[in-house]
Every structure is written in C-alpha cells, then in structure tokens.
C-alpha cells in the first residue's frame, strides 16, 4: 500500500475543495483584513503613535496576518471534515486501507494550505498600506506553518465531536475570536497591568502572534524559545488527541 | 482454497443494549455470488459494516481472504469493494474526481486511476456525465457511480448493500448483467437485496438472517427445492364456473383467471389435461409469486414463531 499516493489524494481533494469555492474561502478574509487595515491601521492607527518602537500599522500587520491564518486553518478542516461526516463520504477513506495518520495529515495539510495561502493574500494586501519589514524569514515560515498546524488539528477535533453545523461555529465564535483579540494582535501585552499580563500568558495565541511579529519586526513580548516550545507542544498534544479519536472511530463508527 | 469471507461467532451489541448480531457464522467461497437476505433491521447492514470496518464488532472473528480484520485490517480492506445502501459520496464533487480520489486511497497511481475511471464510467454508461457534479445525477446513476467507485482498486470481493433499491426495472437488469460479467471474471460478490427475484436470478448461495441470527445458509438450489407447492396463474379464454381438479387446489379469481396450487412432485401436464377435458382454453400461464419470496416469508415467519414460543416458555 502506497501511503504517499493516499496522502496526495486527500491533499489534492482538500486543496481543490477550497479553491473551487474561492469566493467563500479566499475572498472574505481578504475583505475583512483590508477593512482592519483601513480602519485600525490608517484611520485610527495614525492617531495612536508608536508601539514596540514601530508605527501602529506596522505593529498590527503581523498579528492580522496571523489572525487570518488561524481562522482559515481552523475553518477549513472543521467544515471540510464535518461535511465529509455529514455526507458520509468520510467512509470512502475509512473503508480503504488508509492509515489514520494519513487521514489526519491529509486534512491538516489542507487546512495549512488554506491558512498559508490566505496569509499570503493578506500579506500582499498589507503591502498597499505599509512597508513590510522582514527581520527573520525562517521564524516567519516556521511560526506560520506550526500555528496553522495547531488550528487545523483543532478544527479536526472539533469536527469529530460536532453533531451539527452549529457545533463547528461555537468554538470559533466563543473561543477562537476572544483569544485572538486578547492575544496581542492589536496591542503589546506589556501595556497591560501585571496581573492581566500574567493572564495573557495563559493564552497560546499570545505566543504565536509574538513569535510571528518577531520574525517581521524583531520585537516580542515573550521569549522566542518559549513561544516555539508552546506551539510545538500544542501541535504534539492535539496530534495525539486527533489520532486517538480517529483510531477509535469516535463520531465516525458505531 | 481460502474462503473469500469467513465469519465466526460474530456479535454486535450497540450502545443502549440492542443486540444486532447474536453470534453469526458464515462462509463465502472465492468466486461465489452470495445473497444475504433478511427483513429490515435483521442485521445485514451491521454485518457488512463490521466486514468493512465501519462498525466496531463486540465479539467474534472476520477473515477476508484469510486476513483477520483484527490483525491485518489493511490487507483485508484492500480486497473489498463496498457499494453501500446510502449515497455516501461528496455531492458537490465531479464524478471523475470522486473515482480518481477513491483509487488514490488504495494507492492506485493517478494516471492508472484516470484510465480505470474512463473504463468503468463507459461500462456503466456514465461517461457523458464525467465532469458534472455528483448531485446532478439521477438516483440510478448515483447507484452506478457507487459501483464504479467500488471497483476502482479492482477488488477481489465486491459487497453490494441493496444496490438496485429505487432503480427502474430496465436499469436493474442492465446492472444484473454487469454484475454477472464481473462474477464471471472471478470477483466474489456478496449482495443484500429486497428484490428476492434479484437474489434468485443472480446468486448461487444464500444466507437468510433474522433478528441477528442466521436462519438458513445453503445453496439457492437446495433452498428452492424446499418449496413443496408452487402456485400458477392461468389466463383463460372464458370460464364461468370453477373447474374441478384432482390432486390440485384451484381458485377461480374471475372468468378469465384461475390460480392453481401444484405439488412439486406432480406434473403440470395433469392440470392441462384436466382443463382440456373440461373444454377450458388456456391462453397463457405464469408463476403467481416469486418462489424465493414465498420461502423467505415462510422461513422468517417460522423464526418469528419459534422466538414467540421460546418467549412464552421462558415466561
């Protein structure tokens, strides 16, 4: 059994899916982020002054790119895998000799592809508003890849447990959005009182946004090493959970 | 020769306590055309679900071409093609992509998968629809798409769960021919169906399952010989009064229709002779019901009766 062909098939299916419905998957984040750039960056940002040694627009660009990577990676896998469950075409893979890790890797790869593509689109749009600095390209690439993997795995786990389409919108609305907005996208957590700085450090998105911002600007509220440890830790834990769920057939087999 | 499918003491109890399978054992030989029959809720789909790993078994053993699904699941899966009862493909995906992706899950190279997709789409008369979304197909076309999909990795055993449900008779017959050809090429076929005529026409061996137990497992021929009486319907020119027949029970339905129950040991010529002697002209003749259907109803009723009696004794 050639697992590479199976993996390529799932990846091909997943990437083709979000490209086929590009109006729903690629255009909305581009419009949303453009509005953020116009309102928070140009209109309000010009009155805020500097943050972390950079003008406000330059400061929020990495966070906004990361925000779109997070939401799109998550949304891609949660909606695609739940739809496969709902239409029962997930059975196409379950009856075939596809190892569970290939199923997980295929869906996560699809989510990462969409997250990173949307990140690229948003970065290109950002160029119309600000000159993008690049402090360390490798930090940018590794952070965006690992972060999109974390949220793709999260989307997969959400889809496994979801019983209806409502269930795949609950986590983004009530968990992801608040954590992202409170994750230092629009401000440096050093502006917060010490207690809230401590609370913010429980939020994993703080580490992702800051590592990403370090790659662009060379400034971060948290240590880069700690950020990578946290992100890699999340990838490992969520991967193990996803594998356990798929192996046991939770929500997939009776 | 290793059996294509060997099921031993298979049990399934769902969450909530419903026991769908009560320790069934079954063997299907390589190259067989096998029917698995039973009323709704008898355990057919659960059995198929366990064989194809869509349902977790509670106890027992399943071997596919000698590969135990507990230890060599991937090998077992690679030999099976499944045509499920419900449509379970991505309705928004194009037909060719559904087939090519499915082949990919079995490790078939894309270039080969494209060729196979063309072959099966042409054989199943779906070639014209190859670029359209699956949701745009008619019910019969969707069933054929699922057959094509199940064949993309050229399995040694094809399992079809109600493959002709909701398909018109003309299409059903063309699907029968396709399946017969496939079986001639050496593919073992296991079929569940509600159309008992279908099982009688296609299958060499049969198992009847009821309440999670196998109530009959034999060859189609042996099963049909168990039927003692056959009912024929005679279309008559004109017959105002019911004829009197020796060694046969008859019922005059109307002036042109006569039903006659004939013992299997008795020659039907005797009925014709007696009708001719009574100046009754027979225009045509046919079986009243499908023979297998009569037996099926008999066996299921017998099983229900034994369950009821056992229940009464237990009380």
Interface residues (C-beta under 8 A of the other chain):
Chain A: X1 X2 X3 X5 X6 X8 X9 X10 X12 X13 X16 X20 X83 X84 X87 X88 X89 X91 X92 X93 X94 X95 X96 X97 X98 X99 X249 X253 X254
Chain B: X14 X15 X49 X52 X53 X54 X55 X56 X73 X74 X75 X77 X78 X80 X82 X84 X86 X88 X89 X90 X91 X92 X93 X97 X100 X101 X102 X103 X104 X105 X106 X107 X108 X109 X110 X149 X153
